[in-house]
Amino acid sequence: MLLDPEAGMEEWEQEVFAANLTIARQRCQNIADNTELTEVLNVTQKTKNPNRSGNYTFVCWFRSEVGGSTDANNDRP
């Protein structure tokens, strides 16, 4: 979840492998949950054919807060 609406934003993407869109969304959300101040913008399917493991390639689209406020509640190590 983003905290400071005045902080700079950075958009980025990462590929994940999943059997379907629901699982891909869960994997993207897990990445966002483990990456400070990041939210999932979208998840799109990149490949039409599964790989040998039966998974497709999906692209997670993220937005992360960069910089931001320096007050005591937002200090980060």
Secondary structure, 3 states (H helix, E strand, C coil): CCCCCCCEEEEEEEEEEECCHHHHHHHHHHHHHCCCCEEEEEEEECCCCCCCCCCEEEEEEEEEEECCCCCHHHCCC
